[in-house]
């Protein structure tokens, strides 16, 4: 498979921003949902793919992840009131495991955590992009069914950052709307997300990505695809399908 980033034909940026604000409004309105997501993420220079079926409620936060691939049939459940997520494997070790959502076992080979399940994280990234001075907003394509939009930071790069008291890569990322894994990948001397101390100098990106491509279905402003590029090319991509919104009866319990 060949991964490429994007070129665009400029349309009025105000028109593009209007579509993005409509997307945000649509995503904000989702309180409960089920959907399927196919993902590809660059991990240590290699592309790793997976597929999951997601069920979640926004407030109070609770979710269930059913793995389609890899680890077919395994499930994870997590609730705002619990410190640990419950992982229920199909095979070995044949019993449920309580795992730290921010620990190494759950974060291994993943750009994001279970806290980012749902659409609030996407909302925060799009809002940050809309508010960042210098970003370019371009309509790559408009059909009868879809908008395809590029958000580009032409000055994307990394800058030095001095770690403050009690900061971790995660807290820095959430405060500045950045990708945690991208920071970890850039700072080879940092072993894990919380392995930094006050006064350390690390490098952080000046925006979430160099380019973000969004494919938005005009019917209800449903998000279909996200492609994210950094200075090295494709960084991550996500494809959403089978979305059911604001379900009155939602099964968030483990089935295994």
C-alpha positions as YAML, in Angstrom:
chain: A
units: angstrom
residues:
- id: 1
  name: UNK
  ca: [0.00, 0.00, 0.00]
- id: 2
  name: UNK
  ca: [1.29, 3.45, -0.91]
- id: 3
  name: UNK
  ca: [0.58, 6.29, 1.49]
- id: 4
  name: UNK
  ca: [0.57, 9.85, 0.24]
- id: 5
  name: UNK
  ca: [-0.44, 13.25, 1.55]
- id: 6
  name: UNK
  ca: [-2.54, 15.76, -0.23]
- id: 7
  name: UNK
  ca: [-2.69, 18.61, -2.68]
- id: 8
  name: UNK
  ca: [-5.64, 21.00, -2.80]
- id: 9
  name: UNK
  ca: [-7.50, 23.45, -4.98]
- id: 10
  name: UNK
  ca: [-8.31, 26.61, -3.03]
- id: 11
  name: UNK
  ca: [-11.95, 27.55, -2.35]
- id: 12
  name: UNK
  ca: [-13.03, 30.47, -0.14]
- id: 13
  name: UNK
  ca: [-11.75, 29.68, 3.36]
- id: 14
  name: UNK
  ca: [-14.90, 31.12, 4.99]
- id: 15
  name: UNK
  ca: [-16.97, 28.50, 3.16]
- id: 16
  name: UNK
  ca: [-14.67, 25.74, 4.37]
- id: 17
  name: UNK
  ca: [-14.75, 27.00, 7.96]
- id: 18
  name: UNK
  ca: [-18.55, 27.09, 7.86]
- id: 19
  name: UNK
  ca: [-18.57, 23.39, 6.98]
- id: 20
  name: UNK
  ca: [-16.15, 22.64, 9.82]
- id: 21
  name: UNK
  ca: [-18.32, 24.51, 12.35]
- id: 22
  name: UNK
  ca: [-21.31, 22.50, 11.13]
- id: 23
  name: UNK
  ca: [-19.29, 19.32, 11.64]
- id: 24
  name: UNK
  ca: [-18.49, 20.42, 15.21]
- id: 25
  name: UNK
  ca: [-22.17, 21.15, 15.90]
- id: 26
  name: UNK
  ca: [-23.10, 17.70, 14.60]
- id: 27
  name: UNK
  ca: [-20.49, 15.94, 16.73]
- id: 28
  name: UNK
  ca: [-21.38, 17.95, 19.85]
- id: 29
  name: UNK
  ca: [-24.99, 16.74, 19.53]
- id: 30
  name: UNK
  ca: [-23.94, 13.09, 19.90]
- id: 31
  name: UNK
  ca: [-24.50, 11.87, 23.47]
- id: 32
  name: UNK
  ca: [-24.46, 8.14, 22.83]
- id: 33
  name: UNK
  ca: [-23.34, 6.22, 19.76]
- id: 34
  name: UNK
  ca: [-22.18, 2.99, 18.22]
- id: 35
  name: UNK
  ca: [-19.87, 2.94, 15.23]
- id: 36
  name: UNK
  ca: [-17.12, 1.00, 13.51]
- id: 37
  name: UNK
  ca: [-13.66, 2.49, 13.02]
- id: 38
  name: UNK
  ca: [-10.83, 1.26, 10.83]
- id: 39
  name: UNK
  ca: [-7.45, 2.73, 11.76]
- id: 40
  name: UNK
  ca: [-3.90, 2.82, 10.45]
- id: 41
  name: UNK
  ca: [-1.18, 4.39, 12.61]
- id: 42
  name: UNK
  ca: [2.55, 4.79, 12.09]
- id: 43
  name: UNK
  ca: [4.36, 3.09, 14.97]
- id: 44
  name: UNK
  ca: [8.16, 3.24, 15.05]
- id: 45
  name: UNK
  ca: [8.24, 3.79, 11.30]
- id: 46
  name: UNK
  ca: [5.87, 0.94, 10.43]
- id: 47
  name: UNK
  ca: [2.15, 1.12, 9.62]
- id: 48
  name: UNK
  ca: [-0.13, -0.92, 11.88]
- id: 49
  name: UNK
  ca: [-3.84, -1.36, 11.19]
- id: 50
  name: UNK
  ca: [-6.87, -2.43, 13.18]
- id: 51
  name: UNK
  ca: [-10.64, -2.41, 13.32]
- id: 52
  name: UNK
  ca: [-12.95, -1.95, 16.27]
- id: 53
  name: UNK
  ca: [-16.65, -1.62, 17.02]
- id: 54
  name: UNK
  ca: [-17.24, 1.19, 19.52]
- id: 55
  name: UNK
  ca: [-20.14, 1.83, 21.90]
- id: 56
  name: UNK
  ca: [-19.97, 4.90, 24.12]
- id: 57
  name: UNK
  ca: [-21.84, 7.46, 26.15]
- id: 58
  name: UNK
  ca: [-20.42, 10.94, 26.50]
- id: 59
  name: UNK
  ca: [-21.61, 11.92, 29.98]
- id: 60
  name: UNK
  ca: [-20.93, 10.33, 32.33]
- id: 61
  name: UNK
  ca: [-18.23, 8.78, 30.15]
- id: 62
  name: UNK
  ca: [-18.49, 5.06, 29.58]
- id: 63
  name: UNK
  ca: [-17.46, 2.92, 26.63]
- id: 64
  name: UNK
  ca: [-16.96, -0.56, 25.25]
- id: 65
  name: UNK
  ca: [-14.50, -1.51, 22.50]
- id: 66
  name: UNK
  ca: [-15.02, -4.76, 20.59]
- id: 67
  name: UNK
  ca: [-11.98, -5.80, 18.56]
- id: 68
  name: UNK
  ca: [-12.61, -6.95, 15.00]
- id: 69
  name: UNK
  ca: [-8.88, -7.14, 14.21]
- id: 70
  name: UNK
  ca: [-6.37, -7.80, 15.60]
- id: 71
  name: UNK
  ca: [-7.31, -9.74, 18.77]
- id: 72
  name: UNK
  ca: [-10.63, -10.68, 17.17]
- id: 73
  name: UNK
  ca: [-13.43, -11.05, 19.70]
- id: 74
  name: UNK
  ca: [-11.64, -9.45, 22.63]
- id: 75
  name: UNK
  ca: [-13.32, -6.53, 24.41]
- id: 76
  name: UNK
  ca: [-12.46, -3.60, 26.66]
- id: 77
  name: UNK
  ca: [-14.89, -1.76, 28.93]
- id: 78
  name: UNK
  ca: [-14.20, 1.46, 30.81]
- id: 79
  name: UNK
  ca: [-16.20, 3.87, 32.95]
- id: 80
  name: UNK
  ca: [-15.46, 7.34, 34.35]
- id: 81
  name: UNK
  ca: [-15.88, 6.00, 37.89]
- id: 82
  name: UNK
  ca: [-13.20, 3.32, 37.54]
- id: 83
  name: UNK
  ca: [-9.43, 3.73, 37.66]
- id: 84
  name: UNK
  ca: [-8.81, 0.69, 35.47]
- id: 85
  name: UNK
  ca: [-10.26, -0.59, 32.22]
- id: 86
  name: UNK
  ca: [-11.38, -4.22, 32.03]
- id: 87
  name: UNK
  ca: [-9.87, -6.21, 29.18]
- id: 88
  name: UNK
  ca: [-11.63, -9.47, 28.33]
- id: 89
  name: UNK
  ca: [-9.53, -11.59, 25.95]
- id: 90
  name: UNK
  ca: [-10.87, -14.42, 23.81]
- id: 91
  name: UNK
  ca: [-7.72, -16.53, 24.29]
- id: 92
  name: UNK
  ca: [-4.81, -16.53, 26.72]
- id: 93
  name: UNK
  ca: [-4.78, -15.63, 29.62]
- id: 94
  name: UNK
  ca: [-8.47, -16.73, 29.61]
- id: 95
  name: UNK
  ca: [-9.57, -14.32, 32.35]
- id: 96
  name: UNK
  ca: [-10.39, -10.63, 32.55]
- id: 97
  name: UNK
  ca: [-7.58, -8.18, 33.29]
- id: 98
  name: UNK
  ca: [-7.74, -4.80, 35.05]
- id: 99
  name: UNK
  ca: [-5.44, -2.44, 33.14]
- id: 100
  name: UNK
  ca: [-4.36, 1.18, 33.61]
- id: 101
  name: UNK
  ca: [-5.76, 3.13, 30.61]
- id: 102
  name: UNK
  ca: [-2.54, 5.18, 30.56]
- id: 103
  name: UNK
  ca: [-0.20, 2.25, 31.23]
- id: 104
  name: UNK
  ca: [2.19, 0.53, 28.87]
- id: 105
  name: UNK
  ca: [0.03, -2.51, 28.13]
- id: 106
  name: UNK
  ca: [-2.93, -0.47, 26.89]
- id: 107
  name: UNK
  ca: [-0.85, 2.21, 25.18]
- id: 108
  name: UNK
  ca: [1.39, -0.22, 23.33]
- id: 109
  name: UNK
  ca: [1.14, 0.25, 19.54]
- id: 110
  name: UNK
  ca: [-1.55, 2.93, 19.87]
- id: 111
  name: UNK
  ca: [-1.50, 6.65, 19.15]
- id: 112
  name: UNK
  ca: [-4.45, 7.32, 21.47]
- id: 113
  name: UNK
  ca: [-5.96, 6.09, 24.74]
- id: 114
  name: UNK
  ca: [-9.43, 4.83, 25.61]
- id: 115
  name: UNK
  ca: [-10.14, 8.32, 26.99]
- id: 116
  name: UNK
  ca: [-10.23, 9.53, 23.37]
- id: 117
  name: UNK
  ca: [-13.05, 7.16, 22.39]
- id: 118
  name: UNK
  ca: [-15.97, 9.11, 20.96]
- id: 119
  name: UNK
  ca: [-15.90, 12.50, 19.26]
- id: 120
  name: UNK
  ca: [-14.97, 15.09, 21.90]
- id: 121
  name: UNK
  ca: [-11.26, 14.68, 21.15]
- id: 122
  name: UNK
  ca: [-11.86, 15.24, 17.44]
- id: 123
  name: UNK
  ca: [-13.93, 18.32, 18.27]
- id: 124
  name: UNK
  ca: [-11.07, 19.78, 20.30]
- id: 125
  name: UNK
  ca: [-8.54, 19.21, 17.49]
- id: 126
  name: UNK
  ca: [-10.77, 20.81, 14.82]
- id: 127
  name: UNK
  ca: [-11.56, 23.77, 17.08]
- id: 128
  name: UNK
  ca: [-7.86, 24.29, 17.79]
- id: 129
  name: UNK
  ca: [-7.12, 24.21, 14.06]
- id: 130
  name: UNK
  ca: [-9.84, 26.80, 13.38]
- id: 131
  name: UNK
  ca: [-8.37, 29.07, 16.04]
- id: 132
  name: UNK
  ca: [-4.73, 28.75, 14.96]
- id: 133
  name: UNK
  ca: [-3.45, 31.75, 13.06]
- id: 134
  name: UNK
  ca: [-1.79, 30.89, 9.76]
- id: 135
  name: UNK
  ca: [-3.63, 27.66, 9.01]
- id: 136
  name: UNK
  ca: [-4.93, 27.19, 5.47]
- id: 137
  name: UNK
  ca: [-8.44, 25.80, 4.91]
- id: 138
  name: UNK
  ca: [-9.10, 24.32, 1.48]
- id: 139
  name: UNK
  ca: [-11.96, 22.43, -0.14]
- id: 140
  name: UNK
  ca: [-10.26, 19.60, -2.00]
- id: 141
  name: UNK
  ca: [-13.52, 18.33, -3.46]
- id: 142
  name: UNK
  ca: [-17.26, 18.81, -3.14]
- id: 143
  name: UNK
  ca: [-19.65, 16.22, -4.55]
- id: 144
  name: UNK
  ca: [-23.38, 15.69, -4.13]
- id: 145
  name: UNK
  ca: [-22.60, 13.54, -1.09]
- id: 146
  name: UNK
  ca: [-19.31, 14.65, 0.47]
- id: 147
  name: UNK
  ca: [-17.09, 17.55, 1.39]
- id: 148
  name: UNK
  ca: [-13.36, 16.83, 1.38]
- id: 149
  name: UNK
  ca: [-11.40, 19.44, 3.33]
- id: 150
  name: UNK
  ca: [-7.70, 20.03, 3.95]
- id: 151
  name: UNK
  ca: [-6.39, 21.90, 6.98]
- id: 152
  name: UNK
  ca: [-2.71, 22.77, 6.47]
- id: 153
  name: UNK
  ca: [-0.11, 24.38, 8.70]
- id: 154
  name: UNK
  ca: [2.47, 25.61, 6.15]
- id: 155
  name: UNK
  ca: [4.90, 26.40, 8.98]
- id: 156
  name: UNK
  ca: [4.62, 23.05, 10.73]
- id: 157
  name: UNK
  ca: [7.63, 22.10, 12.79]
- id: 158
  name: UNK
  ca: [8.94, 21.34, 16.25]
- id: 159
  name: UNK
  ca: [10.04, 23.80, 18.91]
- id: 160
  name: UNK
  ca: [11.81, 23.54, 22.24]
- id: 161
  name: UNK
  ca: [9.64, 23.32, 25.33]
- id: 162
  name: UNK
  ca: [10.75, 23.41, 28.96]
- id: 163
  name: UNK
  ca: [8.77, 21.00, 31.12]
- id: 164
  name: UNK
  ca: [6.94, 22.58, 34.04]
- id: 165
  name: UNK
  ca: [6.17, 21.12, 37.48]
- id: 166
  name: UNK
  ca: [4.14, 17.87, 37.38]
- id: 167
  name: UNK
  ca: [3.78, 17.94, 33.60]
- id: 168
  name: UNK
  ca: [3.74, 14.80, 31.47]
- id: 169
  name: UNK
  ca: [3.62, 14.43, 27.71]
- id: 170
  name: UNK
  ca: [-0.11, 13.77, 28.09]
- id: 171
  name: UNK
  ca: [-0.87, 16.92, 30.09]
- id: 172
  name: UNK
  ca: [1.18, 19.03, 27.65]
- id: 173
  name: UNK
  ca: [-0.63, 17.47, 24.70]
- id: 174
  name: UNK
  ca: [-4.10, 17.99, 26.14]
- id: 175
  name: UNK
  ca: [-3.36, 21.60, 27.07]
- id: 176
  name: UNK
  ca: [-2.01, 22.44, 23.61]
- id: 177
  name: UNK
  ca: [-4.20, 20.08, 21.48]
- id: 178
  name: UNK
  ca: [-1.23, 18.04, 20.26]
- id: 179
  name: UNK
  ca: [-0.73, 14.35, 19.55]
- id: 180
  name: UNK
  ca: [0.98, 12.54, 22.43]
- id: 181
  name: UNK
  ca: [2.57, 9.84, 20.32]
- id: 182
  name: UNK
  ca: [4.06, 12.39, 17.91]
- id: 183
  name: UNK
  ca: [5.86, 14.04, 20.83]
- id: 184
  name: UNK
  ca: [7.08, 10.70, 22.17]
- id: 185
  name: UNK
  ca: [8.29, 9.72, 18.69]
- id: 186
  name: UNK
  ca: [10.22, 12.98, 18.27]
- id: 187
  name: UNK
  ca: [11.98, 12.78, 21.66]
- id: 188
  name: UNK
  ca: [13.97, 9.56, 21.38]
- id: 189
  name: UNK
  ca: [15.50, 10.04, 24.83]
- id: 190
  name: UNK
  ca: [12.05, 9.84, 26.48]
- id: 191
  name: UNK
  ca: [10.99, 6.25, 27.18]
- id: 192
  name: UNK
  ca: [7.34, 6.82, 28.09]
- id: 193
  name: UNK
  ca: [4.71, 9.54, 28.34]
- id: 194
  name: UNK
  ca: [5.32, 10.31, 32.03]
- id: 195
  name: UNK
  ca: [9.12, 9.95, 31.91]
- id: 196
  name: UNK
  ca: [9.90, 13.69, 31.94]
- id: 197
  name: UNK
  ca: [10.77, 16.02, 34.80]
- id: 198
  name: UNK
  ca: [10.50, 19.71, 35.60]
- id: 199
  name: UNK
  ca: [13.16, 21.64, 33.71]
- id: 200
  name: UNK
  ca: [13.67, 19.05, 30.94]
- id: 201
  name: UNK
  ca: [13.87, 20.41, 27.40]
- id: 202
  name: UNK
  ca: [11.78, 18.47, 24.90]
- id: 203
  name: UNK
  ca: [10.58, 19.14, 21.36]
- id: 204
  name: UNK
  ca: [6.87, 19.56, 20.68]
- id: 205
  name: UNK
  ca: [5.05, 20.27, 17.38]
- id: 206
  name: UNK
  ca: [3.54, 23.71, 16.83]
- id: 207
  name: UNK
  ca: [0.18, 22.15, 15.85]
- id: 208
  name: UNK
  ca: [-1.52, 18.77, 15.85]
- id: 209
  name: UNK
  ca: [-0.21, 17.98, 12.36]
- id: 210
  name: UNK
  ca: [1.15, 19.42, 9.16]
- id: 211
  name: UNK
  ca: [-1.97, 18.42, 7.24]
- id: 212
  name: UNK
  ca: [-5.35, 17.03, 8.21]
- id: 213
  name: UNK
  ca: [-7.77, 15.81, 5.58]
- id: 214
  name: UNK
  ca: [-11.42, 15.34, 6.56]
- id: 215
  name: UNK
  ca: [-14.13, 13.64, 4.51]
- id: 216
  name: UNK
  ca: [-17.57, 14.76, 5.72]
- id: 217
  name: UNK
  ca: [-20.88, 13.29, 4.61]
- id: 218
  name: UNK
  ca: [-23.35, 16.06, 3.80]
- id: 219
  name: UNK
  ca: [-26.21, 14.01, 5.23]
- id: 220
  name: UNK
  ca: [-26.13, 15.15, 8.84]
- id: 221
  name: UNK
  ca: [-22.49, 16.25, 8.64]
- id: 222
  name: UNK
  ca: [-21.25, 12.78, 9.55]
- id: 223
  name: UNK
  ca: [-17.49, 12.30, 9.69]
- id: 224
  name: UNK
  ca: [-16.38, 9.55, 7.31]
- id: 225
  name: UNK
  ca: [-12.57, 9.74, 7.11]
- id: 226
  name: UNK
  ca: [-9.59, 11.44, 8.74]
- id: 227
  name: UNK
  ca: [-6.07, 11.46, 7.28]
- id: 228
  name: UNK
  ca: [-3.23, 13.07, 9.26]
- id: 229
  name: UNK
  ca: [0.24, 13.90, 7.90]
- id: 230
  name: UNK
  ca: [3.38, 15.16, 9.61]
- id: 231
  name: UNK
  ca: [6.74, 16.12, 8.11]
- id: 232
  name: UNK
  ca: [7.43, 12.45, 7.27]
- id: 233
  name: UNK
  ca: [4.18, 11.70, 5.45]
- id: 234
  name: UNK
  ca: [1.09, 9.83, 6.62]
- id: 235
  name: UNK
  ca: [0.98, 9.65, 10.42]
- id: 236
  name: UNK
  ca: [-2.50, 8.20, 11.06]
- id: 237
  name: UNK
  ca: [-5.83, 7.61, 9.35]
- id: 238
  name: UNK
  ca: [-9.32, 6.65, 10.55]
- id: 239
  name: UNK
  ca: [-12.43, 5.51, 8.68]
- id: 240
  name: UNK
  ca: [-15.86, 5.60, 10.35]
- id: 241
  name: UNK
  ca: [-18.93, 3.60, 9.38]
- id: 242
  name: UNK
  ca: [-22.16, 2.09, 10.76]
- id: 243
  name: UNK
  ca: [-22.76, 5.15, 12.94]
- id: 244
  name: UNK
  ca: [-25.91, 5.13, 15.08]
- id: 245
  name: UNK
  ca: [-26.40, 8.30, 17.13]
- id: 246
  name: UNK
  ca: [-28.19, 9.04, 20.42]
- id: 247
  name: UNK
  ca: [-29.33, 5.50, 21.13]
- id: 248
  name: UNK
  ca: [-31.75, 5.23, 24.05]
- id: 249
  name: UNK
  ca: [-30.72, 1.71, 25.06]
- id: 250
  name: UNK
  ca: [-26.97, 1.13, 24.78]
- id: 251
  name: UNK
  ca: [-25.14, -2.03, 25.87]
- id: 252
  name: UNK
  ca: [-21.87, -0.96, 27.49]
- id: 253
  name: UNK
  ca: [-21.25, -4.18, 29.43]
- id: 254
  name: UNK
  ca: [-18.76, -6.88, 28.46]
- id: 255
  name: UNK
  ca: [-20.32, -9.76, 26.54]
- id: 256
  name: UNK
  ca: [-17.51, -12.28, 27.13]
...
